[in-house]
Amino acid sequence: MKRLTDKMNDLAVKGYVKGMQARAKLAEVFSQKSGEGFVDTALKILISVVVGAFEPRWQRMSD
């Protein structure tokens, strides 16, 4: 019975530590003020797609 209790305590401690690590990581990610936002990235992708779609037309017009 002691081995089972020790194993359960060990698992509980490991779970607690992993949870605290995940919480710290999330707090770090949400507190960062640098980097790109979703809107910036979406606009860059949209612009590159539009420019890429028009590029073959520009080449044909110049020929």
The first five atom37 places (N, CA, C, CB, O) and aatype in JSON, in Angstrom:
{
  "aatype": [12, 11, 1, 10, 16, 3, 11, 12, 2, 3, 10, 0, 19, 11, 7, 18, 19, 11, 7, 12, 5, 0, 1, 0, 11, 10, 0, 6, 19, 13, 15, 5, 11, 15, 7, 6, 7, 13, 19, 3, 16, 0, 10, 11, 9, 10, 9, 15, 19, 19, 19, 7, 0, 13, 6, 14, 1, 17, 5, 1, 12, 15, 3],
  "atom_mask": [
    [1, 1, 1, 1, 1],
    [1, 1, 1, 1, 1],
    [1, 1, 1, 1, 1],
    [1, 1, 1, 1, 1],
    [1, 1, 1, 1, 1],
    [1, 1, 1, 1, 1],
    [1, 1, 1, 1, 1],
    [1, 1, 1, 1, 1],
    [1, 1, 1, 1, 1],
    [1, 1, 1, 1, 1],
    [1, 1, 1, 1, 1],
    [1, 1, 1, 1, 1],
    [1, 1, 1, 1, 1],
    [1, 1, 1, 1, 1],
    [1, 1, 1, 0, 1],
    [1, 1, 1, 1, 1],
    [1, 1, 1, 1, 1],
    [1, 1, 1, 1, 1],
    [1, 1, 1, 0, 1],
    [1, 1, 1, 1, 1],
    [1, 1, 1, 1, 1],
    [1, 1, 1, 1, 1],
    [1, 1, 1, 1, 1],
    [1, 1, 1, 1, 1],
    [1, 1, 1, 1, 1],
    [1, 1, 1, 1, 1],
    [1, 1, 1, 1, 1],
    [1, 1, 1, 1, 1],
    [1, 1, 1, 1, 1],
    [1, 1, 1, 1, 1],
    [1, 1, 1, 1, 1],
    [1, 1, 1, 1, 1],
    [1, 1, 1, 1, 1],
    [1, 1, 1, 1, 1],
    [1, 1, 1, 0, 1],
    [1, 1, 1, 1, 1],
    [1, 1, 1, 0, 1],
    [1, 1, 1, 1, 1],
    [1, 1, 1, 1, 1],
    [1, 1, 1, 1, 1],
    [1, 1, 1, 1, 1],
    [1, 1, 1, 1, 1],
    [1, 1, 1, 1, 1],
    [1, 1, 1, 1, 1],
    [1, 1, 1, 1, 1],
    [1, 1, 1, 1, 1],
    [1, 1, 1, 1, 1],
    [1, 1, 1, 1, 1],
    [1, 1, 1, 1, 1],
    [1, 1, 1, 1, 1],
    [1, 1, 1, 1, 1],
    [1, 1, 1, 0, 1],
    [1, 1, 1, 1, 1],
    [1, 1, 1, 1, 1],
    [1, 1, 1, 1, 1],
    [1, 1, 1, 1, 1],
    [1, 1, 1, 1, 1],
    [1, 1, 1, 1, 1],
    [1, 1, 1, 1, 1],
    [1, 1, 1, 1, 1],
    [1, 1, 1, 1, 1],
    [1, 1, 1, 1, 1],
    [1, 1, 1, 1, 1]
  ],
  "atom_positions": [
    [[0.82, -1.2, 0.0], [0.0, 0.0, 0.0], [0.87, 1.26, 0.0], [-0.94, 0.0, 1.21], [0.5, 2.27, -0.6]],
    [[2.01, 1.2, 0.66], [2.9, 2.37, 0.72], [3.45, 2.68, -0.67], [4.06, 2.12, 1.71], [3.6, 3.85, -1.04]],
    [[3.76, 1.64, -1.44], [4.28, 1.88, -2.79], [3.24, 2.59, -3.65], [4.71, 0.56, -3.45], [3.58, 3.48, -4.43]],
    [[1.99, 2.19, -3.52], [0.92, 2.83, -4.29], [0.76, 4.29, -3.88], [-0.41, 2.06, -4.09], [0.59, 5.17, -4.73]],
    [[0.8, 4.55, -2.58], [0.69, 5.92, -2.08], [1.87, 6.77, -2.56], [0.62, 5.93, -0.54], [1.69, 7.92, -2.96]],
    [[3.06, 6.2, -2.5], [4.24, 6.92, -2.97], [4.16, 7.23, -4.47], [5.51, 6.11, -2.67], [4.52, 8.32, -4.91]],
    [[3.67, 6.25, -5.23], [3.54, 6.45, -6.67], [2.51, 7.55, -6.98], [3.14, 5.13, -7.37], [2.73, 8.39, -7.85]],
    [[1.4, 7.53, -6.27], [0.36, 8.55, -6.47], [0.89, 9.94, -6.09], [-0.9, 8.21, -5.65], [0.61, 10.92, -6.78]],
    [[1.63, 10.02, -4.99], [2.22, 11.3, -4.59], [3.22, 11.78, -5.63], [2.91, 11.17, -3.22], [3.27, 12.97, -5.95]],
    [[4.02, 10.85, -6.15], [5.0, 11.2, -7.17], [4.31, 11.74, -8.43], [5.87, 9.98, -7.53], [4.73, 12.75, -9.0]],
    [[3.25, 11.08, -8.85], [2.51, 11.54, -10.02], [1.84, 12.89, -9.77], [1.46, 10.51, -10.43], [1.8, 13.74, -10.66]],
    [[1.33, 13.09, -8.58], [0.7, 14.36, -8.25], [1.71, 15.5, -8.29], [0.04, 14.29, -6.86], [1.41, 16.58, -8.79]],
    [[2.91, 15.26, -7.76], [3.95, 16.28, -7.76], [4.4, 16.58, -9.19], [5.16, 15.84, -6.91], [4.58, 17.74, -9.56]],
    [[4.57, 15.54, -10.0], [4.97, 15.75, -11.4], [3.91, 16.52, -12.16], [5.24, 14.4, -12.1], [4.23, 17.42, -12.94]],
    [[2.66, 16.19, -11.93], [1.57, 16.91, -12.58], [1.53, 18.37, -12.17], [0.0, 0.0, 0.0], [1.3, 19.25, -13.0]],
    [[1.74, 18.63, -10.9], [1.75, 20.0, -10.4], [2.89, 20.8, -11.02], [1.88, 20.01, -8.86], [2.71, 21.94, -11.43]],
    [[4.07, 20.18, -11.1], [5.24, 20.87, -11.67], [5.0, 21.17, -13.15], [6.52, 20.02, -11.49], [5.29, 22.27, -13.61]],
    [[4.48, 20.2, -13.89], [4.21, 20.43, -15.32], [3.17, 21.53, -15.51], [3.73, 19.13, -15.99], [3.29, 22.35, -16.42]],
    [[2.16, 21.54, -14.66], [1.14, 22.58, -14.74], [1.72, 23.95, -14.46], [0.0, 0.0, 0.0], [1.36, 24.92, -15.14]],
    [[2.58, 24.06, -13.49], [3.2, 25.35, -13.18], [4.13, 25.79, -14.3], [3.98, 25.26, -11.85], [4.22, 26.99, -14.6]],
    [[4.83, 24.84, -14.93], [5.69, 25.19, -16.07], [4.85, 25.71, -17.23], [6.53, 23.98, -16.51], [5.21, 26.69, -17.87]],
    [[3.73, 25.05, -17.5], [2.85, 25.49, -18.58], [2.27, 26.87, -18.27], [1.7, 24.47, -18.81], [2.16, 27.72, -19.15]],
    [[1.91, 27.09, -17.02], [1.35, 28.38, -16.62], [2.4, 29.49, -16.8], [0.87, 28.33, -15.15], [2.08, 30.57, -17.28]],
    [[3.64, 29.21, -16.4], [4.71, 30.2, -16.55], [4.97, 30.5, -18.03], [6.0, 29.71, -15.88], [5.2, 31.65, -18.4]],
    [[4.94, 29.47, -18.86], [5.17, 29.66, -20.29], [4.06, 30.51, -20.91], [5.27, 28.3, -21.0], [4.33, 31.41, -21.71]],
    [[2.81, 30.22, -20.55], [1.7, 31.02, -21.06], [1.78, 32.47, -20.59], [0.38, 30.41, -20.63], [1.51, 33.39, -21.36]],
    [[2.15, 32.67, -19.35], [2.28, 34.03, -18.83], [3.37, 34.78, -19.59], [2.6, 34.0, -17.32], [3.23, 35.97, -19.87]],
    [[4.45, 34.09, -19.92], [5.53, 34.71, -20.67], [5.08, 35.08, -22.09], [6.75, 33.77, -20.74], [5.38, 36.17, -22.58]],
    [[4.35, 34.18, -22.73], [3.89, 34.44, -24.09], [2.91, 35.6, -24.12], [3.24, 33.18, -24.69], [2.99, 36.47, -24.99]],
    [[1.98, 35.62, -23.17], [0.97, 36.68, -23.17], [1.52, 38.03, -22.72], [-0.17, 36.29, -22.29], [0.91, 39.06, -23.01]],
    [[2.63, 38.05, -22.02], [3.18, 39.31, -21.55], [4.13, 39.95, -22.55], [3.89, 39.1, -20.24], [4.55, 41.1, -22.37]],
    [[4.49, 39.24, -23.6], [5.41, 39.79, -24.6], [4.71, 40.88, -25.4], [5.93, 38.68, -25.54], [3.58, 40.72, -25.84]],
    [[5.41, 41.98, -25.57], [4.86, 43.11, -26.31], [5.48, 43.22, -27.7], [5.07, 44.4, -25.54], [5.05, 44.06, -28.49]],
    [[6.46, 42.4, -28.0], [7.12, 42.48, -29.3], [6.59, 41.4, -30.22], [8.64, 42.36, -29.14], [5.87, 40.5, -29.81]],
    [[6.97, 41.5, -31.47], [6.57, 40.5, -32.44], [5.43, 40.99, -33.31], [0.0, 0.0, 0.0], [4.9, 42.09, -33.11]],
    [[5.07, 40.18, -34.26], [4.01, 40.54, -35.19], [2.67, 40.05, -34.68], [4.29, 39.97, -36.58], [2.58, 39.04, -33.98]],
    [[1.66, 40.77, -35.03], [0.31, 40.36, -34.7], [-0.31, 39.56, -35.83], [0.0, 0.0, 0.0], [0.29, 39.43, -36.9]],
    [[-1.48, 39.04, -35.61], [-2.15, 38.26, -36.63], [-2.55, 39.12, -37.82], [-3.37, 37.57, -36.04], [-2.5, 38.67, -38.96]],
    [[-2.93, 40.36, -37.56], [-3.36, 41.25, -38.64], [-2.18, 41.58, -39.54], [-3.99, 42.53, -38.08], [-2.32, 41.59, -40.76]],
    [[-1.02, 41.87, -38.95], [0.17, 42.18, -39.75], [0.52, 41.02, -40.67], [1.36, 42.5, -38.85], [0.78, 41.22, -41.86]],
    [[0.52, 39.83, -40.13], [0.87, 38.65, -40.91], [-0.15, 38.4, -42.0], [0.99, 37.43, -40.01], [0.21, 38.08, -43.13]],
    [[-1.43, 38.55, -41.69], [-2.48, 38.34, -42.69], [-2.35, 39.34, -43.84], [-3.87, 38.44, -42.04], [-2.53, 38.99, -45.0]],
    [[-2.05, 40.59, -43.5], [-1.89, 41.6, -44.55], [-0.7, 41.3, -45.44], [-1.74, 42.98, -43.95], [-0.78, 41.47, -46.66]],
    [[0.4, 40.87, -44.86], [1.59, 40.52, -45.66], [1.29, 39.36, -46.6], [2.77, 40.17, -44.74], [1.69, 39.39, -47.76]],
    [[0.58, 38.36, -46.11], [0.23, 37.22, -46.96], [-0.7, 37.66, -48.08], [-0.43, 36.1, -46.13], [-0.51, 37.28, -49.24]],
    [[-1.7, 38.47, -47.75], [-2.65, 38.95, -48.76], [-1.95, 39.77, -49.82], [-3.76, 39.77, -48.1], [-2.23, 39.6, -51.01]],
    [[-1.07, 40.65, -49.43], [-0.35, 41.49, -50.39], [0.52, 40.62, -51.3], [0.51, 42.54, -49.65], [0.56, 40.85, -52.51]],
    [[1.21, 39.65, -50.73], [2.08, 38.8, -51.54], [1.27, 37.96, -52.53], [2.92, 37.89, -50.65], [1.73, 37.72, -53.65]],
    [[0.08, 37.51, -52.13], [-0.76, 36.74, -53.04], [-1.26, 37.62, -54.18], [-1.95, 36.13, -52.29], [-1.25, 37.2, -55.34]],
    [[-1.69, 38.83, -53.88], [-2.18, 39.74, -54.91], [-1.06, 40.12, -55.87], [-2.78, 41.0, -54.28], [-1.26, 40.1, -57.08]],
    [[0.1, 40.46, -55.35], [1.23, 40.83, -56.21], [1.65, 39.63, -57.05], [2.42, 41.34, -55.36], [1.97, 39.78, -58.23]],
    [[1.65, 38.45, -56.46], [2.0, 37.24, -57.22], [1.01, 36.93, -58.31], [0.0, 0.0, 0.0], [1.38, 36.4, -59.35]],
    [[-0.26, 37.26, -58.09], [-1.28, 37.0, -59.11], [-1.15, 37.97, -60.29], [-2.67, 37.11, -58.51], [-1.44, 37.6, -61.42]],
    [[-0.72, 39.19, -60.03], [-0.61, 40.19, -61.09], [0.74, 40.15, -61.81], [-0.84, 41.56, -60.52], [0.87, 40.74, -62.89]],
    [[1.71, 39.51, -61.26], [3.05, 39.52, -61.84], [3.09, 38.97, -63.27], [3.99, 38.71, -60.98], [3.72, 39.59, -64.12]],
    [[2.44, 37.85, -63.59], [2.5, 37.37, -64.99], [1.84, 38.36, -65.95], [1.8, 36.01, -65.12], [2.27, 38.45, -67.1]],
    [[0.83, 39.11, -65.54], [0.22, 40.12, -66.41], [1.21, 41.21, -66.74], [-1.03, 40.72, -65.76], [1.28, 41.65, -67.89]],
    [[1.98, 41.67, -65.76], [2.96, 42.72, -66.0], [4.01, 42.26, -66.98], [3.61, 43.16, -64.7], [4.47, 43.04, -67.82]],
    [[4.4, 41.0, -66.89], [5.4, 40.49, -67.81], [4.86, 40.43, -69.24], [5.86, 39.11, -67.36], [5.58, 40.73, -70.19]],
    [[3.59, 40.04, -69.39], [2.98, 39.98, -70.73], [2.78, 41.37, -71.3], [1.63, 39.24, -70.68], [2.93, 41.56, -72.51]],
    [[2.46, 42.35, -70.46], [2.23, 43.71, -70.94], [3.53, 44.34, -71.44], [1.63, 44.57, -69.84], [3.5, 45.13, -72.39]],
    [[4.66, 44.01, -70.82], [5.91, 44.62, -71.21], [6.49, 43.97, -72.48], [6.92, 44.52, -70.07], [7.36, 44.56, -73.13]],
    [[6.02, 42.79, -72.83], [6.54, 42.11, -74.05], [6.0, 42.67, -75.3], [6.24, 40.67, -74.02], [6.35, 42.2, -76.38]]
  ]
}
